[in-house]
Amino acid sequence: MTWAARTTAHKSKFMDQQNISATYAAPPPSQPPRAKPKLVRWFVIIGVILVVVLGAFYGFEQMRKKGIAAYFAGNKPPPTTINVALAQSEPMSRFFDTIGTVAAVNQVTISPQVSGRVVKLMFESGATVKAGDPLIQLDDASERADLANYAAQAKLATANLNRARTLASEKYATQASVDQQQSTLDVARAGIAKAQALIDQKLIKAPFPGDLGIRQIDIGQYVAPGTPAVSLTNLSVVYVDFTLPEQTRGQLTVGLGVEVSADAFPGKSFLAKITTIEPQIDPQTRAIKVRASLDNPERLLQPGMFARARVVLPPQPDVITLPETAVDYTVYGQSVFLIKEDGKTDDGKTKYKAEQTFVTVGSRQNGKVAIVKGLNAGDMVANAGQTRIFNGAAVVPSDNGGLTAPTQTPVQ
């Protein structure tokens, strides 16, 4: 084969290889690949199944809710029987509660005015004495001797004075001699008065009636002026001193009653009356000092006792009151369940329902509470069993005795 023929054969073989490569080459990049039809079909099937399942679940929930609502609509619980009370309009007492201290009207410590030796004790510790009863005798022998001396001088001065006056009237003596004898008599009488005063001071007597305390001296003891001998306290009448805020001054008057109680006598109350109101306010505490007096015939209250005082003010008229058990106290406020008529039953009886109503409460006393706002006189409220009812609940009123509020002790 010639060179020209071999060249032509090589070109023909090269062209055939190019055609084969072009046949198996990938399509141009600009043409997107076609989606597989089977994968798309599976997605469609799964989506349809999910829609059917969710729709069935939603329909079931709706049917369940309607069924429950229909069940409760046709099966209402029976009315709850509760105790009720009526709101009343009545006068209500007002008080100022505070604390105070019992003080004695008369209380002293018996002490000698002069020094001396105790020669006689005429009392026993704890005895009851009257005003003027002798208690202690100090040695007064020296003073009695002085008294006798001055008495003798006074006797002689009296005789000399009478003689001088007689002589002066007959012109045998001057007026100066009369005056001198009068002066001598006056000095003797002054000595008598001084000696008698010392004697009286050495006999110590009770200055007022009362009860004696514990004896603090003994016979034979030498005492100086002011030495404590025994205490004397008049317990027939005592004071109760207490303070009140200055805002109460406009309602305080002399003569107002005060209920007094002491921890030493639980359950017992003493009646006092205001006798003194301090005419000035303490600038440090802004409080008023008040004193009440009370009779203490049994001598139960003693000076220094802690006391609770309740000043009784004139009653406030036309106050709406309820038993304390009718009010429900929560963090959201005070409320009651107002019992209202709710139509008639098939047999003509009145139906009632409970309606929660918020109220504003005032003072409390004797198991009752004042309703400042929220109720009117004659309103019917639940007095017991509030935990078994709710707003809108059907109830049956009952007039059986409700709960009893615990007795409250006055506080400050």
Buried (B, 14 or more C-beta within 10 A) or exposed (E): EEEEEEEEEEEEEEEEEEEEEEEEEEEEEEEEEEEEEEEEEEEEEEEEEEEEEEEEEEEEEEEEEEEEEEEEEEEEEEBBEBBBBEBBEBEBBBBBBBEBBBBBBBBBBBBBBBEBEBBEBBBEEEBEBEEEBBBBBBBBEEBBEBBEBBBEBBEEBBEBBEBBBEBBEEEEBEEEBBEBBBEBBEBBBEBBEBBBEBBEBBBBBBBBBBBBBEBBBEEEEEBEEEBEBBBBBBBBEBBBBBBBEEEBEEEBEEEBEBBBBBEEEEEEEBEBBBBEBEEEBEEEEEBBBBBBBBEBEEBBBBBEBEBBBBBBBEEBEEBBBBBBBBBBEEEEEBBBBBBBEBEEEEEEEEBBBBBBBEBEBBBBBEBBBBBEEBBEBEBBBBBBBBEEBEEEBBBBBBEEEBBEBEEEEBEE
